[in-house]
């Protein structure tokens, strides 16, 4: 987040507040103040250190507390991102970013209101510091920022009149170092109908938004917004000024001699590091004094002194100004004798007393630096050390990543400087010589002049002044910056919010203590040094003191300068020793090099890859590690940030597989020629689809052949035809994608009867949880990560049914009351003989014995008829049903009769040929070219009892599908159909074959409960009933199949009583039933009995053995329908011999 312009305020903003303890509660509506402000008591006059009241001092610091205020406008910036939302930096937010929605439109975007936490380091930026500072004089004294030291923030406040207009600041906090501020604020647009909060910046960046879903740029551009968070920042700091006083002059006087002492004051101004040139203040001294006025007395009040008598005295000068009180002293020695004259030995002015030390100057520098974090990072699949996935190849969404950063445990840089200087001492050395000589003297003794001894002796002092230099050096810390790990960040598309922030765990910061104790301490001023006396004899004349160098005595009298280094202990190791030593401070060592942190310090596991991340290959990673400057730094430094390079890429690849299948209903597939490459779906029956979630994917770690349900959003199937769910409570129109629960393996559906027969393709798709709105597909598995959907295709064939064959009437008088309510009546009793006791799907039908086929002795239900079957010549009526595409005029039922003969005891069953007479033609074999008898059926015939509703529905369908002539109404056609068409004869074949055509077909499909999208007439045409009847000739002659009757007759002669004919037994009529579509009799569509995969006749419960009431056991063949008496003819029931 960028910071923006500031404006200085010279006056404090008064805010009404109520104090409760340390909490501040502000009057409504909007004022906010930092929660725990520093001491804001009124400023006081400066303080002086050391305090002269506690003892004289030659130097003092003057510390003046100052304050200033700054009216500043930090800002919150919202940047629009590709998905339309806005993002702003927010301290301590996950990933250092916070997001808000776009409450506008794509082309007029505005960020919604959200709360942002902003941490701003203010000491290092002039944008937030006052332009001028004032002290306790409240504006009389003003100070430039360059003169301020030790600045801290004491309080932060919102600005009246601007709060809740440009933003709403909800909290202000000063950080522990008192140089930074945490601002919590709400910014953004409250609503499109309000003008708050007011932005100062709304800028079209010109950058278009990118859409991964379409793989291109969207038509709208992204915007940037800026909002002020105005605050007043209150500062306090110090103006530090230093002064020192020196007193110099001649320190050795003769009795009566006068001299002037010089007092000088030097100043180190605020913001400076060195003293300026000394200023002579001798005439401005507050007080001159002598501690021994009998030895040295003051002459006036300007520093002039006079030697009174031999001895020593301490002269003191006290200087007072602007609150300073500085004291300097000098010791003056007075010797015997008259004052010397200028130019005489020992009469030169005594140099200033020691020490005169040079200001320490920097010399040798020992730099130290380790500012490379040697940072590396990885982003890998959890769990570390046993990663399931190789992120370079692929990792799915809903899996988690860990981020791990390795770096040095701390960083540092330092500069140790050897500070050197010299203290120069001016030492007076005094040596007294005893000089002896004997010039002799002449005396007169007894009148004689003679020379006698005249020894002379005198003590003569010799004074020498020597400059003694004492070097010193100590080590100072010119720069020290130690950085601890604050946090690390990793960025990658796969991470939550594209970024994670990792804070150290189990991390031990470096520990160090530092003191700026570097200084030098000159030795005691030796004053005047007295060398041991000596003597010299001059013989007859007075000698002079020999010329000698007394410097060695001065050297011996001056000790070494003591020094202290700055002190630095780092992680319990002494780097710079601050103990006081002579002359040279010990050379510092080096801060130990940092080591790599443990792998758990910057470790963040369990970062889930969001389901909204689409597949992307080799998404780049970047990272940063942040080091914070630790307290105790010297001369500079600020928090550091380093980029982490070489972080691995991450490929997001959410896998789905699709190895679907469907059930193949072979058990109900009646096709003559089944298509084994397609699964059979049977009309009006359930079927299942199986959509597993396991299977083979790419052979990457974590992928391979496994279950992938975790990554599925949904499974779907689409049928090109209408379907129901298994319970038939939900209807799915064709071409509908149907969701299947991911963890459901098998799903049952039901195939409506109105679906057209034919070949179809069932589509499956399994959609990954991260699929975009517009996605692409790949068969079997999305091994190419550009696809998010796996598909499969299953070829199927929809197939109809032929079923429910039954006999509905037998015209044999013996059977009349079985089927009708009474003799001579056409009213049906509702009796039917079925193939067995089971229905179309093999479930119990509900009919009881004896109402099953074939019609044979014992099947008559009435007493006294147990030996009755059917006499030749009588026909039986039957019907059967079909489902499917059997509603055209070219569709029909093919029935092929065949005949067997069986004896009355059930033995000797064999295929036979049937012969009959027709007019003058005798012994015509059924099925021969001479067999030209035509068979007809009337649909709406008296004893057939076709329901009126069936014929009406059939008439309606025919009318709407081209059955009526132009201009005829539906009602007129229905009447025509009922009264004429349905009562017309329909040729159905001969004795050896039948083809039931559309003329004897009714439509009986479902009429109610149909979904709105289903055509009701098509549904009605989906189920059909076919009506027929059959008989064999009344006079029938039975021979073993294949018998050459003509040859037999030529040899033995042939008449009706020939023994070649089989008579005592039954003729078994067997039907082979097939469906014909589109007139294709060469390739029947469905088989009732002889389909390769199933036998419907058997499924409906036909029993292949039958025992008659007399215990005779008959072997039956599928398709057996009626047992005719071979020796009983219908002719016997009529006096007239009218053939039937």
NULUM-611605 format. One line per 5 residues: for each residue x, y, z of C-alpha. Coordinates in steps of 0.25 Angstrom, whole numbers, always signed. Layout:
N
X Y Z; ...
% end
This chain:
1140
+0 +0 +0; +6 +13 -4; +6 +25 +5; +3 +39 +0; +4 +54 +3
+4 +60 +16; +1 +74 +22; +8 +80 +34; -1 +85 +45; +5 +95 +55
-7 +95 +64; -13 +83 +72; -27 +78 +69; -35 +78 +81; -44 +66 +82
-54 +65 +93; -52 +52 +101; -56 +45 +113; -46 +37 +121; -49 +24 +127
-36 +19 +133; -27 +18 +121; -38 +16 +111; -43 +27 +102; -58 +28 +99
-61 +39 +89; -73 +47 +87; -81 +43 +74; -80 +42 +63; -67 +38 +58
-54 +42 +66; -43 +32 +68; -30 +33 +76; -19 +23 +78; -23 +14 +89
-11 +16 +99; -5 +30 +96; +9 +34 +102; +10 +44 +113; +5 +57 +107
+7 +66 +119; +12 +80 +116; +26 +82 +112; +36 +87 +122; +49 +95 +121
+61 +88 +118; +69 +79 +127; +84 +78 +128; +93 +66 +130; +101 +65 +139
+93 +73 +149; +103 +84 +154; +95 +84 +167; +101 +71 +170; +115 +75 +168
+124 +83 +159; +125 +78 +144; +133 +83 +132; +123 +78 +122; +108 +78 +121
+97 +73 +112; +85 +82 +110; +73 +73 +107; +60 +81 +102; +47 +73 +100
+40 +77 +87; +28 +74 +80; +21 +75 +66; +9 +70 +59; +6 +66 +45
-7 +65 +37; -5 +53 +28; -13 +46 +18; -8 +32 +16; -16 +24 +6
-23 +11 +3; -22 +6 -11; -32 -4 -17; -27 -11 -30; -37 -19 -38
-33 -33 -42; -37 -43 -53; -49 -49 -46; -55 -35 -44; -53 -34 -30
-43 -23 -23; -31 -26 -15; -23 -17 -5; -11 -20 +4; -15 -22 +18
-5 -25 +30; -7 -39 +36; -18 -43 +26; -16 -57 +20; -6 -55 +9
-5 -40 +12; -17 -37 +4; -32 -35 +6; -43 -36 -4; -56 -29 -7
-67 -31 -17; -70 -21 -29; -83 -15 -26; -84 -8 -39; -83 -14 -53
-72 -20 -62; -72 -6 -69; -74 +2 -57; -67 -5 -45; -67 +0 -31
-61 -7 -19; -70 -11 -8; -67 -6 +6; -57 -15 +14; -48 -13 +25
-33 -12 +23; -21 -12 +33; -9 -3 +29; +4 -3 +37; +12 +10 +33
+27 +12 +38; +27 +27 +40; +40 +31 +46; +48 +28 +33; +39 +36 +24
+39 +51 +24; +24 +50 +19; +19 +48 +33; +28 +56 +42; +26 +71 +46
+33 +82 +38; +35 +90 +50; +36 +86 +65; +33 +95 +77; +38 +94 +92
+31 +99 +105; +31 +113 +100; +19 +109 +91; +24 +115 +78; +35 +125 +82
+46 +115 +79; +44 +107 +67; +54 +96 +62; +57 +90 +49; +55 +75 +47
+70 +72 +45; +73 +76 +60; +63 +66 +66; +67 +53 +72; +60 +41 +79
+47 +44 +72; +34 +36 +76; +20 +37 +73; +11 +40 +85; -3 +40 +79
-10 +38 +66; -24 +44 +64; -34 +45 +53; -37 +58 +47; -51 +65 +50
-59 +67 +38; -52 +57 +29; -55 +44 +37; -66 +36 +31; -66 +44 +19
-53 +39 +11; -52 +27 +20; -56 +21 +33; -44 +19 +42; -49 +9 +53
-36 +7 +61; -22 +14 +62; -10 +7 +69; +4 +12 +72; +14 +0 +71
+24 -4 +81; +35 +4 +76; +26 +16 +76; +30 +20 +62; +20 +13 +54
+4 +13 +53; -6 +3 +50; -18 +8 +43; -31 +0 +42; -41 +6 +33
-53 +4 +24; -52 +8 +10; -60 +6 -3; -73 +10 -8; -85 +7 +2
-95 +6 -9; -97 +10 -23; -107 +20 -18; -98 +27 -8; -86 +36 -10
-78 +31 +2; -67 +28 +3; -61 +38 -6; -49 +33 -13; -38 +43 -17
-34 +33 -29; -42 +26 -39; -33 +21 -50; -35 +12 -62; -23 +4 -63
-25 +0 -78; -22 -14 -74; -33 -24 -79; -37 -35 -70; -32 -49 -74
-42 -61 -73; -36 -75 -72; -50 -81 -76; -50 -75 -90; -35 -74 -91
-35 -60 -94; -37 -45 -90; -51 -40 -86; -56 -27 -92; -55 -19 -79
-43 -13 -73; -39 -12 -59; -39 +0 -50; -31 +5 -38; -37 +13 -26
-30 +21 -15; -36 +26 -2; -30 +35 +8; -29 +31 +23; -26 +45 +29
-20 +46 +42; -12 +55 +52; +1 +50 +56; +7 +56 +69; +22 +54 +71
+32 +57 +83; +47 +58 +82; +59 +64 +88; +68 +76 +85; +82 +71 +90
+93 +82 +91; +106 +80 +99; +116 +90 +104; +130 +88 +111; +139 +98 +118
+155 +98 +119; +164 +107 +127; +178 +109 +122; +190 +118 +125; +203 +119 +132
+204 +110 +144; +217 +113 +151; +220 +127 +156; +230 +135 +164; +226 +143 +176
+220 +155 +172; +218 +151 +158; +205 +153 +151; +199 +145 +139; +185 +144 +132
+178 +131 +131; +168 +128 +119; +155 +121 +121; +149 +116 +108; +135 +109 +105
+133 +100 +93; +119 +96 +88; +114 +83 +80; +101 +88 +74; +88 +80 +73
+89 +70 +61; +105 +71 +61; +115 +61 +65; +127 +70 +68; +130 +82 +76
+132 +95 +70; +144 +105 +72; +145 +109 +87; +141 +123 +91; +148 +132 +101
+139 +135 +113; +150 +140 +123; +143 +153 +124; +129 +146 +125; +132 +137 +137
+122 +137 +147; +132 +135 +158; +147 +134 +160; +153 +128 +172; +166 +123 +179
+166 +113 +189; +179 +119 +195; +179 +134 +194; +191 +134 +202; +199 +128 +191
+192 +132 +179; +182 +144 +179; +172 +149 +168; +174 +162 +162; +161 +167 +157
+150 +158 +151; +156 +155 +138; +165 +143 +141; +178 +151 +145; +185 +145 +157
+198 +148 +165; +208 +140 +173; +208 +144 +187; +218 +134 +193; +223 +120 +191
+213 +109 +190; +202 +104 +182; +187 +108 +180; +175 +104 +171; +169 +114 +163
+154 +112 +160; +145 +118 +149; +130 +116 +149; +123 +120 +136; +108 +121 +136
+99 +124 +124; +86 +119 +118; +84 +109 +129; +98 +104 +128; +107 +103 +140
+121 +99 +136; +134 +99 +145; +148 +98 +141; +161 +98 +151; +176 +100 +149
+187 +98 +159; +197 +109 +160; +211 +108 +167; +218 +120 +173; +234 +119 +175
+243 +128 +183; +251 +139 +177; +247 +151 +169; +239 +150 +157; +247 +146 +144
+248 +155 +132; +242 +150 +119; +252 +143 +111; +260 +138 +123; +261 +123 +125
+248 +117 +132; +241 +130 +129; +233 +125 +117; +218 +124 +119; +214 +111 +124
+206 +103 +114; +192 +99 +117; +190 +88 +128; +188 +73 +123; +181 +67 +116
+180 +74 +103; +174 +62 +96; +170 +61 +81; +156 +58 +77; +156 +43 +74
+157 +41 +59; +153 +28 +52; +164 +19 +46; +164 +5 +43; +150 -1 +40
+146 -15 +42; +133 -17 +34; +124 -29 +36; +113 -33 +27; +104 -45 +25
+92 -40 +18; +89 -52 +9; +78 -60 +14; +82 -72 +5; +67 -74 +4
+61 -86 -3; +47 -91 -3; +38 -102 -8; +23 -103 -10; +20 -118 -10
+8 -128 -7; +5 -131 +7; +11 -139 +15; +25 -134 +15; +34 -146 +13
+24 -155 +8; +17 -146 -3; +6 -154 -10; +7 -145 -22; +18 -139 -30
+14 -125 -32; +23 -123 -44; +14 -133 -51; +1 -131 -45; -7 -129 -32
-22 -129 -32; -31 -118 -25; -36 -122 -11; -22 -127 -8; -13 -119 +0
+0 -113 -1; +11 -109 +9; +20 -98 +7; +34 -98 +13; +45 -87 +14
+59 -89 +18; +68 -78 +21; +78 -72 +30; +73 -71 +45; +78 -56 +45
+85 -46 +37; +94 -35 +41; +104 -24 +36; +113 -16 +45; +125 -6 +44
+134 -6 +56; +144 +6 +55; +157 +8 +62; +156 +22 +69; +170 +28 +71
+175 +41 +77; +186 +47 +85; +186 +53 +99; +198 +63 +100; +203 +67 +114
+211 +79 +118; +220 +75 +129; +229 +85 +137; +241 +77 +142; +249 +85 +153
+263 +80 +158; +271 +87 +168; +286 +88 +166; +296 +90 +178; +307 +98 +172
+320 +99 +179; +333 +106 +176; +345 +111 +184; +351 +124 +178; +360 +126 +190
+363 +139 +197; +375 +147 +200; +377 +150 +215; +389 +156 +221; +395 +149 +232
+407 +154 +239; +407 +164 +229; +408 +154 +218; +397 +153 +207; +393 +139 +205
+382 +132 +198; +374 +123 +207; +361 +114 +204; +348 +121 +203; +338 +110 +199
+325 +115 +193; +311 +108 +191; +298 +112 +185; +285 +104 +181; +280 +108 +167
+267 +102 +162; +266 +98 +147; +252 +97 +141; +249 +90 +128; +235 +89 +121
+233 +76 +113; +221 +72 +104; +218 +57 +107; +209 +50 +97; +200 +38 +101
+193 +31 +89; +180 +24 +91; +171 +16 +83; +158 +9 +85; +148 +2 +77
+134 +8 +74; +122 +2 +67; +119 +11 +56; +108 +3 +50; +101 -9 +55
+89 -16 +49; +83 -29 +54; +71 -35 +47; +62 -46 +51; +52 -54 +43
+38 -47 +43; +31 -56 +32; +32 -62 +19; +22 -61 +7; +20 -71 -4
+12 -68 -16; +6 -79 -26; -7 -80 -34; -10 -93 -26; -9 -87 -12
-21 -81 -5; -23 -67 -10; -11 -69 -18; -2 -66 -6; +1 -71 +8
+9 -64 +19; +17 -73 +28; +21 -68 +42; +32 -74 +49; +29 -85 +59
+39 -90 +69; +49 -79 +65; +59 -74 +74; +63 -59 +71; +78 -55 +72
+80 -49 +86; +90 -38 +87; +93 -26 +96; +101 -14 +92; +106 -2 +100
+112 +10 +94; +123 +11 +105; +135 +15 +96; +143 +26 +102; +157 +30 +106
+161 +34 +120; +174 +43 +121; +183 +40 +133; +184 +50 +145; +191 +63 +143
+205 +61 +149; +207 +76 +151; +221 +80 +154; +231 +69 +155; +243 +70 +164
+255 +63 +159; +265 +58 +169; +275 +69 +172; +290 +68 +169; +303 +76 +171
+314 +82 +163; +327 +87 +167; +333 +98 +159; +347 +99 +165; +351 +113 +167
+339 +119 +159; +325 +117 +161; +319 +107 +151; +306 +107 +144; +296 +95 +144
+300 +86 +133; +291 +85 +121; +283 +72 +122; +270 +67 +117; +260 +64 +128
+249 +59 +119; +250 +45 +125; +245 +50 +138; +233 +56 +131; +231 +43 +123
+231 +35 +136; +221 +44 +143; +211 +43 +132; +203 +30 +132; +196 +24 +120
+182 +28 +115; +171 +17 +119; +161 +14 +109; +148 +6 +108; +142 +0 +95
+127 +0 +92; +122 -14 +97; +115 -24 +89; +111 -38 +93; +104 -47 +83
+97 -60 +86; +106 -61 +99; +118 -58 +92; +127 -46 +94; +129 -39 +81
+134 -26 +86; +140 -25 +100; +136 -12 +108; +145 -14 +120; +154 -2 +123
+169 -4 +119; +181 +4 +116; +184 +11 +103; +178 +1 +93; +164 -5 +94
+165 -20 +90; +162 -23 +75; +147 -28 +74; +144 -41 +68; +133 -44 +57
+119 -47 +59; +117 -62 +57; +111 -65 +43; +97 -69 +43; +92 -84 +41
+81 -89 +34; +68 -90 +41; +61 -103 +44; +51 -109 +34; +39 -106 +43
+42 -91 +46; +36 -86 +33; +26 -98 +30; +12 -97 +26; +4 -110 +23
-10 -112 +19; -12 -101 +9; -24 -107 +1; -25 -105 -14; -38 -98 -16
-48 -105 -24; -50 -92 -33; -35 -94 -38; -36 -99 -52; -25 -108 -58
-12 -101 -61; +1 -106 -64; +15 -101 -58; +9 -89 -50; +21 -81 -46
+24 -78 -32; +31 -67 -25; +34 -64 -10; +39 -53 -1; +45 -54 +13
+44 -42 +22; +55 -39 +33; +51 -29 +44; +62 -19 +49; +64 -23 +64
+64 -12 +75; +78 -8 +79; +82 -4 +65; +93 +7 +63; +92 +17 +52
+82 +12 +42; +76 +0 +36; +61 -3 +33; +53 -16 +31; +58 -24 +20
+51 -32 +9; +58 -42 +0; +52 -50 -12; +53 -65 -12; +57 -70 -26
+57 -84 -32; +44 -88 -25; +37 -100 -32; +25 -99 -41; +12 -106 -38
+3 -112 -48; -12 -113 -44; -18 -125 -51; -31 -130 -45; -33 -144 -50
-46 -151 -54; -48 -164 -61; -60 -170 -69; -61 -185 -71; -76 -186 -71
-84 -198 -75; -99 -202 -77; -106 -215 -74; -109 -224 -86; -123 -230 -84
-120 -243 -92; -130 -250 -83; -141 -242 -90; -135 -240 -104; -144 -247 -114
-136 -242 -127; -135 -253 -138; -121 -248 -140; -115 -241 -127; -105 -230 -129
-94 -235 -119; -87 -222 -121; -98 -214 -114; -105 -215 -101; -119 -219 -102
-129 -209 -95; -143 -215 -95; -155 -206 -96; -163 -205 -84; -153 -211 -75
-142 -206 -66; -128 -205 -69; -115 -200 -61; -104 -191 -64; -91 -193 -56
-82 -181 -55; -70 -184 -46; -60 -174 -41; -48 -182 -42; -39 -186 -53
-27 -183 -61; -22 -169 -62; -8 -163 -65; +4 -171 -58; +8 -159 -49
+10 -161 -34; -3 -161 -27; -11 -163 -40; -10 -177 -48; -21 -187 -46
-29 -183 -34; -42 -177 -29; -44 -162 -33; -58 -160 -26; -52 -149 -17
-50 -140 -29; -63 -142 -36; -73 -130 -36; -83 -139 -43; -86 -151 -52
-95 -150 -63; -102 -159 -73; -110 -155 -86; -119 -163 -93; -124 -160 -107
-138 -165 -103; -148 -162 -92; -145 -170 -79; -150 -171 -65; -143 -173 -52
-143 -187 -47; -156 -184 -38; -163 -177 -50; -165 -165 -42; -156 -155 -50
-157 -154 -65; -145 -150 -73; -147 -145 -87; -137 -149 -97; -124 -142 -99
-124 -138 -84; -112 -139 -76; -115 -146 -63; -107 -144 -50; -103 -157 -43
-98 -156 -29; -83 -158 -29; -83 -169 -19; -94 -177 -26; -88 -188 -35
-100 -193 -41; -113 -186 -45; -126 -192 -50; -134 -186 -61; -147 -190 -68
-149 -190 -83; -162 -184 -87; -170 -193 -97; -172 -181 -107; -157 -181 -110
-154 -185 -124; -146 -197 -126; -132 -196 -132; -118 -193 -130; -114 -182 -120
-102 -177 -113; -102 -174 -98; -93 -162 -94; -86 -162 -81; -78 -150 -75
-71 -149 -62; -68 -134 -58; -57 -130 -49; -60 -122 -37; -51 -110 -43
-57 -110 -57; -60 -96 -62; -74 -93 -68; -69 -95 -82; -61 -108 -82
-55 -118 -92; -55 -133 -91; -46 -145 -93; -50 -160 -95; -48 -169 -83
-39 -159 -75; -35 -145 -75; -20 -148 -77; -18 -135 -84; -20 -125 -73
-27 -115 -83; -39 -124 -81; -48 -124 -69; -57 -135 -73; -56 -150 -76
-66 -156 -85; -70 -170 -90; -80 -175 -100; -88 -188 -99; -95 -193 -112
-108 -199 -109; -120 -205 -117; -134 -203 -113; -142 -215 -115; -157 -218 -114
-165 -230 -109; -175 -241 -114; -182 -247 -103; -196 -251 -96; -200 -261 -106
-214 -267 -102; -226 -274 -107; -238 -267 -105; -249 -276 -111; -251 -289 -117
-263 -291 -126; -265 -306 -123; -278 -307 -116; -271 -315 -104; -264 -303 -101
-275 -292 -103; -278 -290 -88; -263 -290 -84; -262 -277 -92; -276 -271 -92
-286 -269 -81; -296 -279 -87; -299 -287 -99; -303 -278 -111; -297 -266 -104
-286 -257 -110; -284 -251 -96; -270 -255 -92; -267 -261 -79; -253 -256 -78
-246 -269 -79; -233 -270 -86; -222 -280 -88; -208 -275 -87; -195 -281 -90
-192 -283 -75; -195 -277 -62; -185 -266 -63; -185 -252 -70; -176 -245 -80
-165 -244 -70; -166 -257 -63; -174 -252 -51; -187 -259 -47; -198 -256 -56
-209 -261 -46; -216 -271 -55; -219 -284 -49; -218 -298 -55; -224 -303 -65
-223 -290 -72; -210 -292 -79; -206 -297 -93; -207 -306 -100; -222 -309 -101
-222 -324 -98; -230 -335 -91; -232 -331 -76; -231 -316 -79; -246 -314 -80
-250 -309 -66; -264 -315 -65; -268 -328 -60; -270 -339 -69; -261 -333 -80
-247 -338 -75; -245 -346 -88; -249 -335 -97; -240 -328 -106; -243 -321 -120
-250 -327 -132; -244 -325 -145; -250 -314 -153; -253 -305 -141; -244 -292 -141
-239 -286 -128; -237 -271 -127; -225 -265 -121; -218 -252 -119; -204 -247 -115
-197 -234 -112; -184 -227 -117; -177 -215 -112; -168 -206 -121; -169 -201 -135
-180 -210 -140; -190 -199 -144; -188 -198 -159; -196 -204 -170; -184 -213 -174
-182 -219 -160; -188 -232 -156; -188 -245 -148; -183 -258 -156; -188 -271 -150
-183 -284 -156; -192 -296 -152; -185 -310 -151; -192 -323 -147; -189 -335 -139
-196 -348 -136; -196 -354 -122; -204 -366 -117; -214 -365 -106; -205 -370 -96
-195 -359 -99; -185 -368 -106; -180 -368 -120; -180 -354 -123; -175 -351 -137
-176 -340 -148; -187 -343 -158; -192 -337 -171; -207 -334 -172; -216 -337 -184
-230 -332 -188; -240 -333 -199; -245 -320 -206; -256 -322 -216; -251 -332 -226
-237 -331 -222; -233 -342 -212; -222 -344 -202; -216 -330 -203; -204 -328 -194
-204 -316 -185; -193 -308 -190; -192 -313 -204; -194 -305 -216; -208 -310 -217
-211 -305 -203; -218 -292 -208; -229 -291 -197; -229 -276 -192; -231 -273 -177
-238 -260 -173; -240 -253 -160; -250 -242 -157; -245 -233 -146; -259 -228 -141
-265 -241 -141; -276 -245 -132; -269 -256 -124; -256 -248 -124; -261 -238 -114
-250 -227 -117; -252 -216 -107; -259 -203 -113; -248 -194 -107; -237 -202 -115
-244 -200 -128; -246 -185 -125; -232 -183 -121; -227 -190 -134; -237 -182 -143
-232 -169 -137; -217 -173 -140; -221 -177 -154; -228 -165 -156; -217 -156 -152
-207 -164 -160; -212 -164 -174; -223 -175 -172; -235 -166 -176; -238 -160 -189
-237 -145 -191; -248 -137 -185; -253 -147 -175; -255 -144 -161; -249 -152 -150
-263 -155 -145; -268 -160 -159; -255 -168 -160; -257 -175 -146; -271 -179 -150
-266 -184 -164; -255 -192 -157; -265 -198 -146; -276 -201 -156; -269 -205 -168
-254 -206 -168; -252 -214 -156; -263 -224 -160; -256 -227 -174; -249 -240 -176
-234 -239 -175; -226 -250 -182; -216 -256 -172; -211 -268 -180; -213 -283 -182
-212 -295 -174; -197 -296 -174; -194 -281 -171; -201 -268 -165; -197 -254 -166
-205 -245 -157; -205 -231 -163; -210 -217 -159; -224 -221 -162; -225 -230 -150
-216 -221 -141; -221 -211 -130; -213 -201 -123; -213 -202 -107; -202 -193 -103
-202 -185 -90; -212 -173 -90; -211 -167 -76; -200 -161 -68; -191 -157 -80
-181 -146 -78; -185 -133 -86; -174 -135 -96; -179 -149 -100; -188 -150 -112
-200 -158 -107; -203 -164 -121; -188 -169 -122; -190 -175 -108; -203 -182 -111
-196 -188 -124; -185 -194 -116; -193 -206 -111; -201 -215 -120; -211 -226 -120
-212 -236 -131; -224 -244 -134; -224 -258 -141; -231 -271 -142; -227 -285 -147
-232 -298 -150; -229 -311 -158; -238 -317 -168; -250 -325 -162; -246 -337 -171
-232 -338 -169; -223 -350 -172; -210 -351 -164; -198 -358 -169; -183 -359 -163
-176 -347 -169; -169 -349 -182; -178 -361 -186; -179 -362 -201; -194 -364 -201
-195 -365 -216; -185 -376 -217; -193 -383 -205; -206 -382 -213; -199 -388 -226
-195 -400 -218; -206 -403 -209; -217 -394 -213; -222 -382 -205; -235 -378 -199
-239 -371 -186; -238 -384 -178; -224 -388 -182; -215 -393 -171; -205 -382 -175
-213 -372 -167; -211 -369 -153; -224 -369 -145; -224 -373 -131; -217 -361 -124
-216 -346 -125; -211 -336 -135; -203 -326 -128; -203 -312 -135; -190 -304 -132
-188 -290 -135; -174 -283 -138; -177 -268 -136; -169 -257 -141; -170 -242 -143
-169 -236 -157; -164 -221 -159; -166 -213 -171; -171 -225 -179; -157 -232 -178
-162 -247 -177; -148 -252 -180; -142 -246 -168; -152 -247 -156; -150 -237 -145
-153 -244 -132; -155 -258 -128; -165 -263 -118; -159 -276 -116; -146 -278 -124
-138 -266 -121; -123 -269 -119; -123 -262 -106; -136 -265 -99; -149 -273 -101
-161 -264 -97; -171 -276 -98; -163 -283 -87; -161 -270 -79; -176 -269 -78
-176 -282 -71; -179 -293 -82; -177 -307 -76; -171 -317 -86; -178 -329 -79
-193 -331 -77; -200 -342 -70; -215 -344 -74; -226 -348 -64; -223 -363 -67
-208 -362 -63; -203 -362 -78; -191 -353 -79; -189 -345 -91; -175 -339 -95
-178 -325 -100; -171 -315 -110; -170 -300 -108; -181 -295 -117; -190 -306 -115
-204 -299 -115; -216 -309 -118; -218 -324 -118; -228 -328 -128; -235 -342 -128
-229 -349 -139; -241 -358 -140; -252 -348 -137; -257 -338 -147; -266 -326 -145
-275 -332 -156; -281 -341 -146; -287 -329 -139; -295 -325 -152; -305 -333 -159
-301 -326 -172; -287 -328 -176; -283 -313 -178; -268 -312 -176; -262 -303 -166
% end
